Structures are given as structure tokens and as C-alpha cells.
Amino acid sequence: MRKGCPYGTHRVIEPRGLLPQPAWKLDNSMNIYDNEVLIDVEVLNIDSASFTQIEEEAGGDEKKIAAIMTGIVKERGKHHNPVTGSGGMLIGRAKEIGPAWRGKSPLEAGQRLATLVSLSLTPLRIDKIKKIHKDIDQVEIEGQAILFESGIFAVLPEDLPQTLSLAVLDVAGAAAQTAKLVRPGDRVVIIGAGGKSGLLCLFEARKRAGVTGQVIGIAPRETSKNRAESTGYCDVVLMADAADALGIMNQVKAATGGAMADVTINCVNIPNTELSSILATRDGGLVYFFSMATSFTAAALGAEGVGKDVTMIVGNGYTRDHAAISLNIMRESPVLRKIFEELYS
Amino acid sequence: MRKGCPYGTHRVIEPRGLLPQPAWKLDNSMNIYDNEVLIDVEVLNIDSASFTQIEEEAGGDEKKIAAIMTGIVKERGKHHNPVTGSGGMLIGRAKEIGPAWRGKSPLEAGQRLATLVSLSLTPLRIDKIKKIHKDIDQVEIEGQAILFESGIFAVLPEDLPQTLSLAVLDVAGAAAQTAKLVRPGDRVVIIGAGGKSGLLCLFEARKRAGVTGQVIGIAPRETSKNRAESTGYCDVVLMADAADALGIMNQVKAATGGAMADVTINCVNIPNTELSSILATRDGGLVYFFSMATSFTAAALGAEGVGKDVTMIVGNGYTRDHAAISLNIMRESPVLRKIFEELYS
């Protein structure tokens, strides 16, 4: 059996020397290398930007949507939308597991899984498009895909509805990172506390900071403030515009008796919130940017401009066991499960 | 005496509620608040992008350059170029130190200092432009400026030439962060090892990792490779394109016997080097991005795409005592002092 590279470079057809994500075309033949997993695909969960573009190009016609999707995969060996550059994820069942993979992971053939790496780097073959769910950007297909040795995934739990699991997995990184960062007694500020990732972070922050810690939520509106409060995990929820650096600094100052946050977690997807996060945090504290709207230079120059010695961390969507940590919140927290079932499934 | 905000918001004239850097206009009256320092300015070191723009607008004419500069300061109360958005730094002597500042810092009236916060947030008055040095973007003036309580600065040492001090202060953050991150026995990879900040990082990495650690430099060309090697601080210097992720991964793998780096420090100012840094680092390791060309999303999604659990830190230009740590390298390392004197002063 052929030996593969952990990152899947053995599947790159052109240009050679690139990784699978930036490459134009991948080898999507379904004879696996020794470190790959073959998946029988059930559902493609197309990235929202990508699906919208395809739907518009097709004028909403489902046959044309299907033709565009199969065209992309035929040309590139992966569902990597050439217009938007984005992918999505997939759900399927493990069919065959390479011998070099076994022992490294408890995955077994037959288990249902969701891939947590982008479709933009996943070798895929579509045999048939069965049904298009335009309202949720999902497409049921018959086909197969390849997961590389470095490819992260989650076995879908039997005790949770699939839509609930997917909603949680979508933001699994933030909660798991919070679990690893927050220490007993920490003062934690969570900006965007009423949103999907913010809610999961509240749970982990409370659990890890404990009774001697302080958990402060920040939300922009009454509805999200009420939602964060209803969890019972916050000492206080402040209402503030996440971009209002001085307003947030002053509110956090008041709420912490001047001590400021040991850890600030930014979970909002709007720009210009770097300085709010920095000013909410004490000197020597830690800022975790999970927001994809974060500007690297705004964070770096912002901290320098106010002379603040904080450690600023780039939110890594992956951390070890992030899926297990996040999915388990739905079992540990009935209140969050209820909120998630109402909002996201 | 009037009490000031640590971040200088008391000086913002318009729009109110903003911090001094994004604000359009500052109050540049030179009666200090209780937590400010008044500086007699000697030299403005204009940001390169800003000076080039002004020089072009003036057609190279020195009188017109002077008129544009005084015009900016008259209109905005700070030398914040409205076209480029950038500032620069200044050198001067502390003239008056507010009572609320004293005790927090050993700065004394009469000492020469360089401000390390941007001119784009520094209240400034220009009385006279004395001399324009077009080759080095510096302008000698008579005038005064205000340093806020949060404003970082460095007292210029008496035993080092001023140009040498400025060259070191320009990249003070990287070396000081390296000093704080690297532990004895660490394997450290420094990308851009032959450049200004890279060279300082090599020194600190070697000093902190010690004889049981491993310091691996990466440089793009023979000249920079030779320069890094000539320091004697590297176990090996690899020649590689910083954007070639797979090439760097394989070279670092070979150099570390498969262990990969515990700490990777990225000091290159070219784009698309995030994945090289991530793949050079072991799972559970740390990547420090000092490059201002770093893309937040490329780092976050890049690590997720290859399933790498690394902690990625946004290079904060400021960390406590960064100026003292970096300037002292010029005293500790004769070899780096020689290189810096030849290249940068």
C-alpha cells in the first residue's frame, strides 16, 4: 500500500509542491494510501458564502446547482469553490481505515463522523446528487471522500441530534481553548457572550474559574444580554458595543473593582474590537481572539499604542479533543442544551 | 493640576470618545496634566511611508516639506499624516514630569529619551523646523510634545551611539519577547534570522535555550545566511524561502531529528509565511508572529487545516522592559554590535 504524507501532499496534482488547500487540483481516486480514511459521504454542508454564490449563478435552479457542484469537483477533485475560495464540511461513515492510521485514533469503520477540516482540501468524488436543502446550505449526495492523517474530525455522538452536534462542532475550538486557558480564581471577560461560541465559553469559563473566579459577559443588545444571563454562568452581563474600547474598559473596571480581566475572550464577528479586548485586560493578562474579524496589525499596534503588556493569542480552530470537550457541554448543561435546541437545531 | 486619563483621552478634541490615535484632533497646549511628561523635542523620526508621501507632495522642495509638516500639526495637534495614516517617533529631553507620573518610572527631567509610541497619538507643537535629513526621514525641530502615562519610551543610553540605539529600539519587542518565551533546552526556529529583529532574537534564543537547547536560523539568501552564521549563536542556519511551508517543514524535521521546534519565531516581513511557521513547530509548541505581514485568518485557518495544536501569539511591540533588554544586547554581544554598526548606523 502506498505511503502518504500526513498533510496529504501526495494527493496534489497541480501545482506540485503546494499543500492540498491552496492547490488547484487534487487526485480524487478512492484507493486509499496507508494513512488515509475512506468515507462514504452522506451530506455536504457547503460553506455559506460558497452556497450563496452557486445558488445565484444557477438562478436558484436546483438542476443547475447540481451541475455547478459536480463541475467543481470534476475539475478540482475537491469542492473548493473557485469564486469564493471556500469549502465547507461533510458528514459520512468511515468505510476503510488505512493501516498506518489505526492505533493513532479510536475511529472504527462504520462510525458516522463529521470532518472538521475544510472541503477545500478534501479529495471528493460525487456519484449522485440526491437532494438539495437550500435553506440550510446542505446537499445530500452519494459519493466518497478521503480524510488525511492530519485531518481533524468528530465521531457524531449517538445521544445527540445531528443538527445540535453540528451547531456545537462549528464553534468547538473556542470552548475547548477556554477550558485550557482559564484557571481557578481567574477574572474572565467574554465579549459576545450571547452568541453561539460565547455561550459555550461562558460554561467553560465558569467551570474552570470556579466559585472564587469572576465571569463577566458582554453583549450588545437586550436579547443577547438576557440570553447570557439566563445561563446562570455570569456574575454580571454588561451591555456594550464591542467596538467601544473606552466604554468597555470603564465598565470592566467598575465590575472588577479596578483589577481588570486576567483572561479576555473575544467571540464577536465584527471589526474594530481589538482595543476593547486589550483595554479590558490587566497588564500581564491574556487576550484570546476567536473572532475571524480580528486584524493582526490592529491588535499588535493597538497594544503597543496603549503600552499594554498582554499576551494575545490567535484563535486556533483546532485544539486537541476540542470536539469531545464541546459536545459534552450539551450533556453537562441542560440550560445550554435548551438554548441551542431552540436557536440552532 | 488637572488629572489626566492614562491613555490621553483628556486631550482628544474631536471626535470625542475616541482614543488619541484614531481621533482627528488633539489638544496640543503644553500645560501638562498631572500624569503627563513634557518633552523638549529635538528630532522627529517620521514614518517612512509618511515622509515619502510628504516629500512627493512637496516635489522634494524642503520649504514645502516644512510647510506641509507644520500644516499637519497645526490642523491635528499631532504629526499624524492624513494620507498615510502613519506617524513616527521622536527624540527629545524630558522637561517637566507630572506629579502623578513620578514614582511610577525612574525618568528624570533632563534625560534624553525616544518615544516608542507613534507620533500619530502624541500631542506636538512645532515652533521651528531647523533641518530636514531627507536620506533618513528625520527632521530637526524646535518644539514640544506630551507623553501620556501609558506612553512607552526609552531613555537613550549614554554609552551607545544614538543611531545604534534607534536601530535597536525599532525592533525592541521581538528580542524581549524571545527572552521571555524561550526556556532552557528548547528547540527554537527563527525565520528571518539574518534580519534586524531576527539577529537580536538569535542572541536571546541562544542565551535562554542554553547549551542543551537548539537554535535553528532560517534565511532566504547566502548573504543573510552568512550573517546569521557569523553570530555563532545558531546550531545551524538553513537556507529556505520563508513561504515554502513544506520545504521548511522537511528541513526543520531533518535538523531536529523529527522532533520539530518547541518555539518558532517569525521575523520576516513578507506574506504567506504563516503555514511555514506552523509546520515547523511541534504539536503543543508555540509560534510567535512578529511579522506585521501576518494574516490573522491565514494563521487561524492554516493551523486548523493541518490539525496542528499550536499556541500562536500576536507579536506585541511592547513588553515590560523591552528597551532595556534589547539595548543591553549591544553591550553583551560584540559580534552583534559590530554587525549593527556596519548595517544600521
Interface residues (C-beta under 8 A of the other chain):
Chain A: Y7 T9 G17 L19 Q21 L116 V117 S118 L121 S150 G151 I152 G173 D244 A245 L246 L275 L279 D283 F289 M292 T294 S295 F296 T297 A299 A300 L301 A303 E304 G305 V306 G307 K308 D309 V310 T311 M312 I313 V314 G315 N316 G317 Y318 T319 R320
Chain B: Y7 T9 G17 L19 Q21 L116 V117 S118 L121 S150 G151 I152 G173 D244 A245 L246 L275 L279 D283 F289 M292 T294 S295 F296 T297 A299 A300 L301 A303 E304 G305 V306 G307 K308 D309 V310 T311 M312 I313 V314 G315 N316 G317 Y318 T319 R320
